[in-house]
Amino acid sequence: MNPKASARSTIGFVSLVCLIIGNMIGSAVYISSSYALGALGDARLVLLAWLIGGLHALCGAIAYAALARRVRLSGGEYSFLSRYVHPAIGLMAGWISLTAGFAAPVAAAALVLGEYMMAVPEPTWQARILATGWIALCAGFHMINLRTGSWVNNGVIALKLIGFAVFAVTCAIFLFGANDTQKEAFALRESFLETSYLKQLLQPSVWLVIAVQLFFISLAYTGFNASIYIAEEIHDTSGAKETLSVAEPSPAVWRSMIAACLFVMLIYLGLNALFLACSTPERIIAGGDYFVSDVAYDVGGDWLKGVMRITIAISSATSVLAMTATGPRVYSQMANDGWLPTAFSSSTEVPRLAIFVQAVVSAVFVWIATVKDLVDYLGLTLTACGAVATSTLWIAHREMNAIRPIRWWEHLAVALYVAGASVLLLVATQIKPTQLWLCLGTFALGFLLYVFSGKRR
């Protein structure tokens, strides 16, 4: 590989953070609180659920960072599980990445983009065309090289953050001018720091409702591990790329996961506090999937509603951009290991065929499914796969500890993340049994692919 070409195509810490933000902030943050408020009744408990979900995701980010600090591997869960647990487990994770991990989320995000840009609450054929076009455009950007696609992603992320800032400032002005009677009617009318409401947590039934809401909130926090999928392509400015077994992992990879997860958690808490503080409970609950548009209209009228509509569309656009960068690296790694045709393995840093195929599969999902179909299936499958992957730190404890001693906080992070994922799986047996069986079926199909592949080793 040409070192100068490598230097030109690699990306730095800021771009990695933006890549993760693009993966994480999609449409879920604009939907979940409406249903959570209807179930919990207290806006402060809704914020508490978002805080718990964020802390769980942060534990996951620390757990993935622990892996990235020790081994430099692209391909995410597939690569770690294949090399440190068993090829069969790795192939299951790879199969999940090809379907639930990237193609389906790309389609879901693109559909939301199409629906919001067309200002329609359903996937019309016009919205599907727009979604398909954006997928194709994102694939084109990333086929040039990683840096070009990342620059585009960084620019779109900046637009999204500007949209958040405009909304936040307008909400602050609105709240400053609201009288006491108006404030008393808003959902978040009492301080989150006032502790009397915490007495409700002494009731086991309240925790059950929170756990159910976390099942949906957790989807908003997925994607915090995005940088690990391109870890081998993150290297110093000299462009030197060493053999995997001796390469020093880039600190930017593991630091970006923790920093981005913290940043997104603060954004989610801030946005939801504004959503809940600027409208009545009745208005928020009645708004359902589109309650944020209603809140924006109440605060600033049509112009702010338009700003948030575009911001939500941009949020979905960045999700497509970010996942188009990370997903194809799984195809490439699986081709390197012989599970996919060698054509998917790239001799350069741009797996163009893999990018093209993922774009095609995502476009197919756009035309055969709805956002709800895709979202119901994704959160559970991705969380389960992540819990298995982070357990690599324990399963391959001897090798990992030999590379770098495992610290107590890394053990704690893995334990809390796996425990949280187990709770979500338990909740799924009660509220989403069909999705649970689909999740288990996806794992099983991956195992069958291993059994009948003829490449067992």
Secondary structure as a PSIPRED ss2 file (coil, helix, strand):
# PSIPRED VFORMAT (PSIPRED V4.0)

   1 M C   1.000  0.000  0.000
   2 N C   1.000  0.000  0.000
   3 P H   0.000  1.000  0.000
   4 K H   0.000  1.000  0.000
   5 A H   0.000  1.000  0.000
   6 S H   0.000  1.000  0.000
   7 A H   0.000  1.000  0.000
   8 R H   0.000  1.000  0.000
   9 S H   0.000  1.000  0.000
  10 T C   1.000  0.000  0.000
  11 I C   1.000  0.000  0.000
  12 G C   1.000  0.000  0.000
  13 F H   0.000  1.000  0.000
  14 V H   0.000  1.000  0.000
  15 S H   0.000  1.000  0.000
  16 L H   0.000  1.000  0.000
  17 V H   0.000  1.000  0.000
  18 C H   0.000  1.000  0.000
  19 L H   0.000  1.000  0.000
  20 I H   0.000  1.000  0.000
  21 I H   0.000  1.000  0.000
  22 G H   0.000  1.000  0.000
  23 N H   0.000  1.000  0.000
  24 M H   0.000  1.000  0.000
  25 I C   1.000  0.000  0.000
  26 G C   1.000  0.000  0.000
  27 S C   1.000  0.000  0.000
  28 A H   0.000  1.000  0.000
  29 V H   0.000  1.000  0.000
  30 Y H   0.000  1.000  0.000
  31 I C   1.000  0.000  0.000
  32 S H   0.000  1.000  0.000
  33 S H   0.000  1.000  0.000
  34 S H   0.000  1.000  0.000
  35 Y H   0.000  1.000  0.000
  36 A H   0.000  1.000  0.000
  37 L H   0.000  1.000  0.000
  38 G H   0.000  1.000  0.000
  39 A H   0.000  1.000  0.000
  40 L H   0.000  1.000  0.000
  41 G C   1.000  0.000  0.000
  42 D C   1.000  0.000  0.000
  43 A H   0.000  1.000  0.000
  44 R H   0.000  1.000  0.000
  45 L H   0.000  1.000  0.000
  46 V H   0.000  1.000  0.000
  47 L H   0.000  1.000  0.000
  48 L H   0.000  1.000  0.000
  49 A H   0.000  1.000  0.000
  50 W H   0.000  1.000  0.000
  51 L H   0.000  1.000  0.000
  52 I H   0.000  1.000  0.000
  53 G H   0.000  1.000  0.000
  54 G H   0.000  1.000  0.000
  55 L H   0.000  1.000  0.000
  56 H H   0.000  1.000  0.000
  57 A H   0.000  1.000  0.000
  58 L H   0.000  1.000  0.000
  59 C H   0.000  1.000  0.000
  60 G H   0.000  1.000  0.000
  61 A H   0.000  1.000  0.000
  62 I H   0.000  1.000  0.000
  63 A H   0.000  1.000  0.000
  64 Y H   0.000  1.000  0.000
  65 A H   0.000  1.000  0.000
  66 A H   0.000  1.000  0.000
  67 L H   0.000  1.000  0.000
  68 A H   0.000  1.000  0.000
  69 R C   1.000  0.000  0.000
  70 R C   1.000  0.000  0.000
  71 V C   1.000  0.000  0.000
  72 R C   1.000  0.000  0.000
  73 L C   1.000  0.000  0.000
  74 S C   1.000  0.000  0.000
  75 G C   1.000  0.000  0.000
  76 G C   1.000  0.000  0.000
  77 E H   0.000  1.000  0.000
  78 Y H   0.000  1.000  0.000
  79 S H   0.000  1.000  0.000
  80 F H   0.000  1.000  0.000
  81 L H   0.000  1.000  0.000
  82 S H   0.000  1.000  0.000
  83 R H   0.000  1.000  0.000
  84 Y H   0.000  1.000  0.000
  85 V C   1.000  0.000  0.000
  86 H C   1.000  0.000  0.000
  87 P H   0.000  1.000  0.000
  88 A H   0.000  1.000  0.000
  89 I H   0.000  1.000  0.000
  90 G H   0.000  1.000  0.000
  91 L H   0.000  1.000  0.000
  92 M H   0.000  1.000  0.000
  93 A H   0.000  1.000  0.000
  94 G H   0.000  1.000  0.000
  95 W H   0.000  1.000  0.000
  96 I H   0.000  1.000  0.000
  97 S H   0.000  1.000  0.000
  98 L H   0.000  1.000  0.000
  99 T H   0.000  1.000  0.000
 100 A H   0.000  1.000  0.000
 101 G H   0.000  1.000  0.000
 102 F C   1.000  0.000  0.000
 103 A H   0.000  1.000  0.000
 104 A H   0.000  1.000  0.000
 105 P H   0.000  1.000  0.000
 106 V H   0.000  1.000  0.000
 107 A H   0.000  1.000  0.000
 108 A H   0.000  1.000  0.000
 109 A H   0.000  1.000  0.000
 110 A H   0.000  1.000  0.000
 111 L H   0.000  1.000  0.000
 112 V H   0.000  1.000  0.000
 113 L H   0.000  1.000  0.000
 114 G H   0.000  1.000  0.000
 115 E H   0.000  1.000  0.000
 116 Y H   0.000  1.000  0.000
 117 M H   0.000  1.000  0.000
 118 M C   1.000  0.000  0.000
 119 A C   1.000  0.000  0.000
 120 V C   1.000  0.000  0.000
 121 P C   1.000  0.000  0.000
 122 E C   1.000  0.000  0.000
 123 P C   1.000  0.000  0.000
 124 T C   1.000  0.000  0.000
 125 W H   0.000  1.000  0.000
 126 Q H   0.000  1.000  0.000
 127 A H   0.000  1.000  0.000
 128 R H   0.000  1.000  0.000
 129 I H   0.000  1.000  0.000
 130 L H   0.000  1.000  0.000
 131 A H   0.000  1.000  0.000
 132 T H   0.000  1.000  0.000
 133 G H   0.000  1.000  0.000
 134 W H   0.000  1.000  0.000
 135 I H   0.000  1.000  0.000
 136 A H   0.000  1.000  0.000
 137 L H   0.000  1.000  0.000
 138 C H   0.000  1.000  0.000
 139 A H   0.000  1.000  0.000
 140 G H   0.000  1.000  0.000
 141 F H   0.000  1.000  0.000
 142 H H   0.000  1.000  0.000
 143 M H   0.000  1.000  0.000
 144 I H   0.000  1.000  0.000
 145 N C   1.000  0.000  0.000
 146 L H   0.000  1.000  0.000
 147 R H   0.000  1.000  0.000
 148 T H   0.000  1.000  0.000
 149 G H   0.000  1.000  0.000
 150 S H   0.000  1.000  0.000
 151 W H   0.000  1.000  0.000
 152 V H   0.000  1.000  0.000
 153 N H   0.000  1.000  0.000
 154 N H   0.000  1.000  0.000
 155 G H   0.000  1.000  0.000
 156 V H   0.000  1.000  0.000
 157 I H   0.000  1.000  0.000
 158 A H   0.000  1.000  0.000
 159 L H   0.000  1.000  0.000
 160 K H   0.000  1.000  0.000
 161 L H   0.000  1.000  0.000
 162 I H   0.000  1.000  0.000
 163 G H   0.000  1.000  0.000
 164 F H   0.000  1.000  0.000
 165 A H   0.000  1.000  0.000
 166 V H   0.000  1.000  0.000
 167 F H   0.000  1.000  0.000
 168 A H   0.000  1.000  0.000
 169 V H   0.000  1.000  0.000
 170 T H   0.000  1.000  0.000
 171 C H   0.000  1.000  0.000
 172 A H   0.000  1.000  0.000
 173 I H   0.000  1.000  0.000
 174 F H   0.000  1.000  0.000
 175 L H   0.000  1.000  0.000
 176 F H   0.000  1.000  0.000
 177 G H   0.000  1.000  0.000
 178 A C   1.000  0.000  0.000
 179 N C   1.000  0.000  0.000
 180 D H   0.000  1.000  0.000
 181 T H   0.000  1.000  0.000
 182 Q H   0.000  1.000  0.000
 183 K H   0.000  1.000  0.000
 184 E H   0.000  1.000  0.000
 185 A H   0.000  1.000  0.000
 186 F C   1.000  0.000  0.000
 187 A C   1.000  0.000  0.000
 188 L C   1.000  0.000  0.000
 189 R C   1.000  0.000  0.000
 190 E C   1.000  0.000  0.000
 191 S C   1.000  0.000  0.000
 192 F C   1.000  0.000  0.000
 193 L C   1.000  0.000  0.000
 194 E C   1.000  0.000  0.000
 195 T H   0.000  1.000  0.000
 196 S H   0.000  1.000  0.000
 197 Y H   0.000  1.000  0.000
 198 L H   0.000  1.000  0.000
 199 K H   0.000  1.000  0.000
 200 Q H   0.000  1.000  0.000
 201 L H   0.000  1.000  0.000
 202 L H   0.000  1.000  0.000
 203 Q C   1.000  0.000  0.000
 204 P H   0.000  1.000  0.000
 205 S H   0.000  1.000  0.000
 206 V H   0.000  1.000  0.000
 207 W H   0.000  1.000  0.000
 208 L H   0.000  1.000  0.000
 209 V H   0.000  1.000  0.000
 210 I H   0.000  1.000  0.000
 211 A H   0.000  1.000  0.000
 212 V H   0.000  1.000  0.000
 213 Q H   0.000  1.000  0.000
 214 L H   0.000  1.000  0.000
 215 F H   0.000  1.000  0.000
 216 F H   0.000  1.000  0.000
 217 I H   0.000  1.000  0.000
 218 S H   0.000  1.000  0.000
 219 L H   0.000  1.000  0.000
 220 A H   0.000  1.000  0.000
 221 Y H   0.000  1.000  0.000
 222 T C   1.000  0.000  0.000
 223 G C   1.000  0.000  0.000
 224 F C   1.000  0.000  0.000
 225 N C   1.000  0.000  0.000
 226 A H   0.000  1.000  0.000
 227 S H   0.000  1.000  0.000
 228 I H   0.000  1.000  0.000
 229 Y H   0.000  1.000  0.000
 230 I H   0.000  1.000  0.000
 231 A H   0.000  1.000  0.000
 232 E H   0.000  1.000  0.000
 233 E H   0.000  1.000  0.000
 234 I C   1.000  0.000  0.000
 235 H C   1.000  0.000  0.000
 236 D C   1.000  0.000  0.000
 237 T C   1.000  0.000  0.000
 238 S C   1.000  0.000  0.000
 239 G C   1.000  0.000  0.000
 240 A C   1.000  0.000  0.000
 241 K C   1.000  0.000  0.000
 242 E C   1.000  0.000  0.000
 243 T C   1.000  0.000  0.000
 244 L C   1.000  0.000  0.000
 245 S C   1.000  0.000  0.000
 246 V C   1.000  0.000  0.000
 247 A C   1.000  0.000  0.000
 248 E C   1.000  0.000  0.000
 249 P C   1.000  0.000  0.000
 250 S C   1.000  0.000  0.000
 251 P H   0.000  1.000  0.000
 252 A H   0.000  1.000  0.000
 253 V H   0.000  1.000  0.000
 254 W H   0.000  1.000  0.000
 255 R H   0.000  1.000  0.000
 256 S H   0.000  1.000  0.000
 257 M H   0.000  1.000  0.000
 258 I H   0.000  1.000  0.000
 259 A H   0.000  1.000  0.000
 260 A H   0.000  1.000  0.000
 261 C H   0.000  1.000  0.000
 262 L H   0.000  1.000  0.000
 263 F H   0.000  1.000  0.000
 264 V H   0.000  1.000  0.000
 265 M H   0.000  1.000  0.000
 266 L H   0.000  1.000  0.000
 267 I H   0.000  1.000  0.000
 268 Y H   0.000  1.000  0.000
 269 L H   0.000  1.000  0.000
 270 G H   0.000  1.000  0.000
 271 L H   0.000  1.000  0.000
 272 N H   0.000  1.000  0.000
 273 A H   0.000  1.000  0.000
 274 L H   0.000  1.000  0.000
 275 F H   0.000  1.000  0.000
 276 L H   0.000  1.000  0.000
 277 A H   0.000  1.000  0.000
 278 C C   1.000  0.000  0.000
 279 S C   1.000  0.000  0.000
 280 T C   1.000  0.000  0.000
 281 P H   0.000  1.000  0.000
 282 E H   0.000  1.000  0.000
 283 R H   0.000  1.000  0.000
 284 I H   0.000  1.000  0.000
 285 I H   0.000  1.000  0.000
 286 A H   0.000  1.000  0.000
 287 G H   0.000  1.000  0.000
 288 G H   0.000  1.000  0.000
 289 D H   0.000  1.000  0.000
 290 Y H   0.000  1.000  0.000
 291 F H   0.000  1.000  0.000
 292 V H   0.000  1.000  0.000
 293 S H   0.000  1.000  0.000
 294 D H   0.000  1.000  0.000
 295 V H   0.000  1.000  0.000
 296 A H   0.000  1.000  0.000
 297 Y H   0.000  1.000  0.000
 298 D H   0.000  1.000  0.000
 299 V H   0.000  1.000  0.000
 300 G H   0.000  1.000  0.000
 301 G C   1.000  0.000  0.000
 302 D H   0.000  1.000  0.000
 303 W H   0.000  1.000  0.000
 304 L H   0.000  1.000  0.000
 305 K H   0.000  1.000  0.000
 306 G H   0.000  1.000  0.000
 307 V H   0.000  1.000  0.000
 308 M H   0.000  1.000  0.000
 309 R H   0.000  1.000  0.000
 310 I H   0.000  1.000  0.000
 311 T H   0.000  1.000  0.000
 312 I H   0.000  1.000  0.000
 313 A H   0.000  1.000  0.000
 314 I H   0.000  1.000  0.000
 315 S H   0.000  1.000  0.000
 316 S H   0.000  1.000  0.000
 317 A H   0.000  1.000  0.000
 318 T H   0.000  1.000  0.000
 319 S H   0.000  1.000  0.000
 320 V H   0.000  1.000  0.000
 321 L H   0.000  1.000  0.000
 322 A H   0.000  1.000  0.000
 323 M H   0.000  1.000  0.000
 324 T H   0.000  1.000  0.000
 325 A H   0.000  1.000  0.000
 326 T H   0.000  1.000  0.000
 327 G C   1.000  0.000  0.000
 328 P H   0.000  1.000  0.000
 329 R H   0.000  1.000  0.000
 330 V H   0.000  1.000  0.000
 331 Y H   0.000  1.000  0.000
 332 S H   0.000  1.000  0.000
 333 Q H   0.000  1.000  0.000
 334 M H   0.000  1.000  0.000
 335 A H   0.000  1.000  0.000
 336 N H   0.000  1.000  0.000
 337 D C   1.000  0.000  0.000
 338 G C   1.000  0.000  0.000
 339 W C   1.000  0.000  0.000
 340 L C   1.000  0.000  0.000
 341 P C   1.000  0.000  0.000
 342 T H   0.000  1.000  0.000
 343 A H   0.000  1.000  0.000
 344 F H   0.000  1.000  0.000
 345 S C   1.000  0.000  0.000
 346 S C   1.000  0.000  0.000
 347 S C   1.000  0.000  0.000
 348 T C   1.000  0.000  0.000
 349 E C   1.000  0.000  0.000
 350 V C   1.000  0.000  0.000
 351 P C   1.000  0.000  0.000
 352 R H   0.000  1.000  0.000
 353 L H   0.000  1.000  0.000
 354 A H   0.000  1.000  0.000
 355 I H   0.000  1.000  0.000
 356 F H   0.000  1.000  0.000
 357 V H   0.000  1.000  0.000
 358 Q H   0.000  1.000  0.000
 359 A H   0.000  1.000  0.000
 360 V H   0.000  1.000  0.000
 361 V H   0.000  1.000  0.000
 362 S H   0.000  1.000  0.000
 363 A H   0.000  1.000  0.000
 364 V H   0.000  1.000  0.000
 365 F H   0.000  1.000  0.000
 366 V H   0.000  1.000  0.000
 367 W H   0.000  1.000  0.000
 368 I H   0.000  1.000  0.000
 369 A C   1.000  0.000  0.000
 370 T C   1.000  0.000  0.000
 371 V H   0.000  1.000  0.000
 372 K H   0.000  1.000  0.000
 373 D H   0.000  1.000  0.000
 374 L H   0.000  1.000  0.000
 375 V H   0.000  1.000  0.000
 376 D H   0.000  1.000  0.000
 377 Y H   0.000  1.000  0.000
 378 L H   0.000  1.000  0.000
 379 G H   0.000  1.000  0.000
 380 L H   0.000  1.000  0.000
 381 T H   0.000  1.000  0.000
 382 L H   0.000  1.000  0.000
 383 T H   0.000  1.000  0.000
 384 A H   0.000  1.000  0.000
 385 C H   0.000  1.000  0.000
 386 G H   0.000  1.000  0.000
 387 A H   0.000  1.000  0.000
 388 V H   0.000  1.000  0.000
 389 A H   0.000  1.000  0.000
 390 T H   0.000  1.000  0.000
 391 S C   1.000  0.000  0.000
 392 T H   0.000  1.000  0.000
 393 L H   0.000  1.000  0.000
 394 W H   0.000  1.000  0.000
 395 I H   0.000  1.000  0.000
 396 A C   1.000  0.000  0.000
 397 H H   0.000  1.000  0.000
 398 R H   0.000  1.000  0.000
 399 E H   0.000  1.000  0.000
 400 M H   0.000  1.000  0.000
 401 N H   0.000  1.000  0.000
 402 A H   0.000  1.000  0.000
 403 I H   0.000  1.000  0.000
 404 R C   1.000  0.000  0.000
 405 P C   1.000  0.000  0.000
 406 I C   1.000  0.000  0.000
 407 R C   1.000  0.000  0.000
 408 W H   0.000  1.000  0.000
 409 W H   0.000  1.000  0.000
 410 E H   0.000  1.000  0.000
 411 H H   0.000  1.000  0.000
 412 L H   0.000  1.000  0.000
 413 A H   0.000  1.000  0.000
 414 V H   0.000  1.000  0.000
 415 A H   0.000  1.000  0.000
 416 L H   0.000  1.000  0.000
 417 Y H   0.000  1.000  0.000
 418 V H   0.000  1.000  0.000
 419 A H   0.000  1.000  0.000
 420 G H   0.000  1.000  0.000
 421 A H   0.000  1.000  0.000
 422 S H   0.000  1.000  0.000
 423 V H   0.000  1.000  0.000
 424 L H   0.000  1.000  0.000
 425 L H   0.000  1.000  0.000
 426 L H   0.000  1.000  0.000
 427 V H   0.000  1.000  0.000
 428 A H   0.000  1.000  0.000
 429 T H   0.000  1.000  0.000
 430 Q H   0.000  1.000  0.000
 431 I H   0.000  1.000  0.000
 432 K C   1.000  0.000  0.000
 433 P H   0.000  1.000  0.000
 434 T H   0.000  1.000  0.000
 435 Q H   0.000  1.000  0.000
 436 L H   0.000  1.000  0.000
 437 W H   0.000  1.000  0.000
 438 L H   0.000  1.000  0.000
 439 C H   0.000  1.000  0.000
 440 L H   0.000  1.000  0.000
 441 G H   0.000  1.000  0.000
 442 T H   0.000  1.000  0.000
 443 F H   0.000  1.000  0.000
 444 A H   0.000  1.000  0.000
 445 L H   0.000  1.000  0.000
 446 G H   0.000  1.000  0.000
 447 F H   0.000  1.000  0.000
 448 L H   0.000  1.000  0.000
 449 L H   0.000  1.000  0.000
 450 Y H   0.000  1.000  0.000
 451 V H   0.000  1.000  0.000
 452 F C   1.000  0.000  0.000
 453 S C   1.000  0.000  0.000
 454 G C   1.000  0.000  0.000
 455 K C   1.000  0.000  0.000
 456 R C   1.000  0.000  0.000
 457 R C   1.000  0.000  0.000
